[in-house]
Amino acid sequence: MIWIRNLASAPNGGNVGGSSLFLTRILDVLCEGGDKIAFAHRSRSMSYQETFDTLRRLHTTLKNEGVTPGETVTVTGGNMPETILLQIAAQLRGARVLHRDGLSCDADTIEADHVLSSDPDCPLLVEGRGTKAGEGDIVMPRAVETLFPTDDGRLVSYSDEYEEMARTVQPHPDGPQRVLLIAPMSHPIGNRVTVKALLAGDTIVLHERAPETVPSAAGSPAPS
């Protein structure tokens, strides 16, 4: 399916011509990153290959749950690899993503087709419709969208921003950098920092507790 490196051999021809450049780039970077460290948190680290494998597993879970194009998937949880990988997995299914930070495992107050959590104390699938989707229902969608709620109740939408980063962000000529993430991935700034670091093949050092007030410098080189 989408995990076949030769996308032309995927179902529906891989939809390469109109597919999201962001998703194509992310898959390539994760697949080719090998043993380079993508995420570091406490004593835990995750290589790019491990990140790619985790994304595959999460994508399978969402496919089995029946996540389909046009649906809204809410992702809750803190700064951990699974938060951004749940976002990408949902976008690979053609769904839009709404990030909600700091919520408990109770999904009663969330209006979404599926609610997923990266919090290890919560079930991965907090709430969902439980329908089934066919193998060829969605392959490399043309666009992605992520929504971020603001303090005044409005929503900030990212879509073209991902495509622009996919076109412009390249690996550093002097090798991978270590990027300290001190903003929540559920915030537009923290999300942008995370995505740019992955596209560049860097190592993201995850902050233990993201502050409620996001500072202007959300990402900075991590201390050696």
C-alpha positions as a Markdown table, in Angstrom:
| # | Residue | x | y | z |
|---|---|---|---|---|
| 1 | Met | 0.0 | 0.0 | 0.0 |
| 2 | Ile | 1.4 | 3.4 | 0.9 |
| 3 | Trp | 4.4 | 1.7 | 2.4 |
| 4 | Ile | 5.6 | 0.4 | -1.0 |
| 5 | Arg | 8.6 | 2.6 | -1.9 |
| 6 | Asn | 7.6 | 2.4 | -5.6 |
| 7 | Leu | 4.3 | 4.3 | -5.2 |
| 8 | Ala | 3.4 | 3.5 | -8.8 |
| 9 | Ser | 2.8 | -0.1 | -7.7 |
| 10 | Ala | 0.4 | 1.0 | -4.9 |
| 11 | Pro | -3.4 | 0.7 | -5.3 |
| 12 | Asn | -4.9 | 3.4 | -7.6 |
| 13 | Gly | -1.4 | 4.0 | -8.9 |
| 14 | Gly | -0.4 | 5.6 | -5.7 |
| 15 | Asn | -2.0 | 8.9 | -6.8 |
| 16 | Val | 1.5 | 10.3 | -7.0 |
| 17 | Gly | 0.6 | 13.2 | -9.4 |
| 18 | Gly | -1.8 | 14.8 | -7.0 |
| 19 | Ser | -0.6 | 13.5 | -3.7 |
| 20 | Ser | 0.5 | 15.7 | -0.8 |
| 21 | Leu | 4.2 | 16.5 | -1.1 |
| 22 | Phe | 4.4 | 16.8 | 2.7 |
| 23 | Leu | 3.3 | 13.2 | 3.2 |
| 24 | Thr | 5.5 | 11.9 | 0.4 |
| 25 | Arg | 8.6 | 13.7 | 1.9 |
| 26 | Ile | 7.8 | 12.6 | 5.5 |
| 27 | Leu | 7.5 | 8.9 | 4.4 |
| 28 | Asp | 10.8 | 9.2 | 2.5 |
| 29 | Val | 12.7 | 10.8 | 5.4 |
| 30 | Leu | 11.4 | 8.4 | 8.0 |
| 31 | Cys | 12.1 | 5.4 | 5.8 |
| 32 | Glu | 15.6 | 6.5 | 4.8 |
| 33 | Gly | 16.7 | 7.8 | 8.2 |
| 34 | Gly | 17.8 | 4.4 | 9.5 |
| 35 | Asp | 19.5 | 4.4 | 12.8 |
| 36 | Lys | 19.6 | 8.1 | 13.2 |
| 37 | Ile | 17.7 | 9.2 | 16.3 |
| 38 | Ala | 14.5 | 11.0 | 15.6 |
| 39 | Phe | 13.2 | 11.5 | 19.1 |
| 40 | Ala | 14.8 | 11.6 | 22.5 |
| 41 | His | 12.8 | 11.8 | 25.8 |
| 42 | Arg | 14.2 | 10.9 | 29.2 |
| 43 | Ser | 15.9 | 7.6 | 28.8 |
| 44 | Arg | 13.8 | 6.8 | 25.7 |
| 45 | Ser | 15.0 | 7.3 | 22.2 |
| 46 | Met | 13.4 | 6.4 | 18.9 |
| 47 | Ser | 15.4 | 6.0 | 15.6 |
| 48 | Tyr | 14.0 | 7.1 | 12.3 |
| 49 | Gln | 13.4 | 3.4 | 11.3 |
| 50 | Glu | 11.6 | 2.8 | 14.6 |
| 51 | Thr | 9.6 | 5.9 | 14.0 |
| 52 | Phe | 8.6 | 4.7 | 10.5 |
| 53 | Asp | 7.6 | 1.3 | 11.9 |
| 54 | Thr | 5.5 | 3.0 | 14.6 |
| 55 | Leu | 3.8 | 5.1 | 12.0 |
| 56 | Arg | 2.9 | 2.0 | 10.0 |
| 57 | Arg | 1.4 | 0.3 | 13.1 |
| 58 | Leu | -0.6 | 3.4 | 14.0 |
| 59 | His | -1.8 | 3.7 | 10.4 |
| 60 | Thr | -3.0 | 0.1 | 10.5 |
| 61 | Thr | -4.9 | 0.9 | 13.7 |
| 62 | Leu | -6.6 | 3.9 | 12.1 |
| 63 | Lys | -7.5 | 1.9 | 9.0 |
| 64 | Asn | -9.0 | -0.9 | 11.0 |
| 65 | Glu | -11.0 | 1.7 | 13.0 |
| 66 | Gly | -12.4 | 3.0 | 9.8 |
| 67 | Val | -10.8 | 6.5 | 9.6 |
| 68 | Thr | -11.8 | 7.8 | 6.1 |
| 69 | Pro | -11.4 | 11.0 | 4.1 |
| 70 | Gly | -13.5 | 13.9 | 5.3 |
| 71 | Glu | -13.6 | 12.8 | 8.9 |
| 72 | Thr | -12.1 | 14.6 | 11.9 |
| 73 | Val | -9.7 | 12.9 | 14.2 |
| 74 | Thr | -8.9 | 14.5 | 17.5 |
| 75 | Val | -5.4 | 13.8 | 18.9 |
| 76 | Thr | -4.8 | 14.3 | 22.6 |
| 77 | Gly | -1.6 | 13.8 | 24.6 |
| 78 | Gly | 1.7 | 15.6 | 25.3 |
| 79 | Asn | 5.1 | 16.0 | 23.7 |
| 80 | Met | 5.9 | 12.4 | 22.7 |
| 81 | Pro | 6.6 | 10.8 | 19.3 |
| 82 | Glu | 3.1 | 9.2 | 19.1 |
| 83 | Thr | 1.4 | 12.6 | 19.1 |
| 84 | Ile | 2.9 | 13.7 | 15.8 |
| 85 | Leu | 2.7 | 10.2 | 14.4 |
| 86 | Leu | -1.0 | 9.9 | 15.1 |
| 87 | Gln | -1.4 | 13.2 | 13.2 |
| 88 | Ile | 0.5 | 11.9 | 10.2 |
| 89 | Ala | -1.3 | 8.5 | 10.3 |
| 90 | Ala | -4.7 | 10.2 | 10.3 |
| 91 | Gln | -3.7 | 12.5 | 7.5 |
| 92 | Leu | -2.5 | 9.5 | 5.5 |
| 93 | Arg | -6.1 | 8.2 | 5.8 |
| 94 | Gly | -7.4 | 11.5 | 4.4 |
| 95 | Ala | -8.8 | 12.8 | 7.7 |
| 96 | Arg | -8.2 | 16.3 | 9.1 |
| 97 | Val | -6.7 | 16.5 | 12.6 |
| 98 | Leu | -7.7 | 18.6 | 15.6 |
| 99 | His | -5.1 | 18.8 | 18.4 |
| 100 | Arg | -6.4 | 19.1 | 21.9 |
| 101 | Asp | -3.8 | 19.3 | 24.6 |
| 102 | Gly | -4.2 | 18.7 | 28.3 |
| 103 | Leu | -7.4 | 16.6 | 28.1 |
| 104 | Ser | -8.1 | 13.5 | 30.2 |
| 105 | Cys | -9.0 | 10.1 | 28.7 |
| 106 | Asp | -12.7 | 11.2 | 28.8 |
| 107 | Ala | -13.9 | 12.0 | 25.3 |
| 108 | Asp | -17.4 | 13.0 | 26.2 |
| 109 | Thr | -16.8 | 16.7 | 25.6 |
| 110 | Ile | -15.0 | 16.3 | 22.2 |
| 111 | Glu | -16.9 | 16.5 | 19.0 |
| 112 | Ala | -15.0 | 14.3 | 16.5 |
| 113 | Asp | -15.4 | 11.1 | 14.5 |
| 114 | His | -12.5 | 9.5 | 16.3 |
| 115 | Val | -10.5 | 10.5 | 19.4 |
| 116 | Leu | -7.0 | 9.2 | 19.8 |
| 117 | Ser | -4.5 | 9.6 | 22.6 |
| 118 | Ser | -0.8 | 9.4 | 22.8 |
| 119 | Asp | -0.9 | 9.4 | 26.6 |
| 120 | Pro | 0.4 | 6.0 | 27.8 |
| 121 | Asp | -2.1 | 6.2 | 30.6 |
| 122 | Cys | -5.0 | 6.3 | 28.2 |
| 123 | Pro | -6.2 | 3.9 | 25.6 |
| 124 | Leu | -4.9 | 4.7 | 22.1 |
| 125 | Leu | -8.4 | 4.7 | 20.7 |
| 126 | Val | -10.5 | 6.8 | 23.2 |
| 127 | Glu | -13.6 | 6.9 | 21.1 |
| 128 | Gly | -14.4 | 6.0 | 17.5 |
| 129 | Arg | -17.1 | 4.8 | 15.2 |
| 130 | Gly | -15.6 | 1.3 | 14.8 |
| 131 | Thr | -16.5 | 1.0 | 11.1 |
| 132 | Lys | -14.3 | -0.7 | 8.5 |
| 133 | Ala | -12.5 | 0.8 | 5.5 |
| 134 | Gly | -11.3 | -1.1 | 2.5 |
| 135 | Glu | -7.6 | -1.6 | 1.7 |
| 136 | Gly | -7.8 | 0.7 | -1.3 |
| 137 | Asp | -10.0 | 3.4 | 0.1 |
| 138 | Ile | -7.3 | 6.0 | 0.5 |
| 139 | Val | -3.8 | 6.2 | -0.8 |
| 140 | Met | -1.7 | 9.3 | -0.5 |
| 141 | Pro | -4.3 | 12.0 | -0.2 |
| 142 | Arg | -3.8 | 15.3 | -2.1 |
| 143 | Ala | -3.9 | 17.5 | 1.0 |
| 144 | Val | -3.6 | 17.5 | 4.7 |
| 145 | Glu | -5.1 | 19.8 | 7.4 |
| 146 | Thr | -4.4 | 20.3 | 11.1 |
| 147 | Leu | -6.5 | 22.5 | 13.4 |
| 148 | Phe | -5.3 | 24.1 | 16.6 |
| 149 | Pro | -7.7 | 25.7 | 19.1 |
| 150 | Thr | -6.8 | 29.1 | 20.4 |
| 151 | Asp | -7.6 | 30.6 | 23.8 |
| 152 | Asp | -10.4 | 32.7 | 22.4 |
| 153 | Gly | -12.1 | 29.6 | 20.9 |
| 154 | Arg | -11.0 | 30.2 | 17.3 |
| 155 | Leu | -9.2 | 27.6 | 15.3 |
| 156 | Val | -5.9 | 28.0 | 13.5 |
| 157 | Ser | -5.6 | 25.8 | 10.4 |
| 158 | Tyr | -2.4 | 24.5 | 8.9 |
| 159 | Ser | -2.5 | 23.1 | 5.4 |
| 160 | Asp | -0.4 | 25.0 | 2.9 |
| 161 | Glu | 2.2 | 25.4 | 5.6 |
| 162 | Tyr | 3.1 | 21.7 | 5.5 |
| 163 | Glu | 3.5 | 21.7 | 1.7 |
| 164 | Glu | 5.7 | 24.8 | 1.9 |
| 165 | Met | 7.9 | 23.1 | 4.5 |
| 166 | Ala | 8.1 | 20.0 | 2.4 |
| 167 | Arg | 9.4 | 22.1 | -0.6 |
| 168 | Thr | 11.9 | 24.1 | 1.3 |
| 169 | Val | 13.3 | 22.2 | 4.3 |
| 170 | Gln | 16.3 | 20.1 | 3.5 |
| 171 | Pro | 18.9 | 18.2 | 5.7 |
| 172 | His | 21.6 | 20.4 | 7.2 |
| 173 | Pro | 24.8 | 20.2 | 5.2 |
| 174 | Asp | 26.9 | 19.6 | 8.3 |
| 175 | Gly | 24.7 | 16.7 | 9.5 |
| 176 | Pro | 21.7 | 16.2 | 11.8 |
| 177 | Gln | 21.0 | 18.9 | 14.5 |
| 178 | Arg | 19.5 | 18.4 | 18.0 |
| 179 | Val | 16.4 | 20.5 | 18.4 |
| 180 | Leu | 14.9 | 21.1 | 21.8 |
| 181 | Leu | 11.1 | 21.2 | 21.7 |
| 182 | Ile | 9.8 | 23.4 | 24.5 |
| 183 | Ala | 6.4 | 24.2 | 22.9 |
| 184 | Pro | 3.5 | 21.7 | 22.8 |
| 185 | Met | 3.1 | 19.8 | 19.5 |
| 186 | Ser | -0.6 | 20.7 | 19.8 |
| 187 | His | 0.4 | 24.4 | 19.4 |
| 188 | Pro | 1.1 | 25.7 | 15.8 |
| 189 | Ile | 4.6 | 26.8 | 16.8 |
| 190 | Gly | 5.5 | 23.5 | 18.4 |
| 191 | Asn | 3.9 | 21.6 | 15.6 |
| 192 | Arg | 5.9 | 23.5 | 13.0 |
| 193 | Val | 9.2 | 23.0 | 14.9 |
| 194 | Thr | 8.5 | 19.2 | 15.1 |
| 195 | Val | 7.6 | 18.8 | 11.4 |
| 196 | Lys | 10.6 | 20.9 | 10.2 |
| 197 | Ala | 13.0 | 18.9 | 12.4 |
| 198 | Leu | 11.7 | 15.6 | 11.0 |
| 199 | Leu | 11.9 | 16.9 | 7.4 |
| 200 | Ala | 15.5 | 17.9 | 8.0 |
| 201 | Gly | 16.4 | 14.6 | 9.6 |
| 202 | Asp | 17.2 | 16.1 | 12.9 |
| 203 | Thr | 16.9 | 14.8 | 16.5 |
| 204 | Ile | 14.0 | 16.2 | 18.5 |
| 205 | Val | 14.7 | 16.4 | 22.2 |
| 206 | Leu | 11.3 | 16.4 | 23.8 |
| 207 | His | 10.7 | 18.8 | 26.8 |
| 208 | Glu | 9.4 | 17.1 | 29.9 |
| 209 | Arg | 6.5 | 19.5 | 30.5 |
| 210 | Ala | 5.5 | 22.1 | 27.9 |
| 211 | Pro | 4.7 | 25.4 | 29.4 |
| 212 | Glu | 1.1 | 26.8 | 29.1 |
| 213 | Thr | 2.4 | 30.1 | 27.7 |
| 214 | Val | 4.3 | 29.4 | 24.5 |
| 215 | Pro | 7.6 | 31.4 | 24.4 |
| 216 | Ser | 8.6 | 33.1 | 21.1 |
| 217 | Ala | 11.6 | 30.8 | 20.7 |
| 218 | Ala | 9.8 | 27.4 | 20.6 |
| 219 | Gly | 12.6 | 25.5 | 19.1 |
| 220 | Ser | 16.3 | 25.9 | 19.8 |
| 221 | Pro | 19.5 | 23.8 | 19.5 |
| 222 | Ala | 19.7 | 21.3 | 22.4 |
| 223 | Pro | 22.7 | 21.4 | 24.7 |
| 224 | Ser | 25.3 | 18.8 | 23.9 |
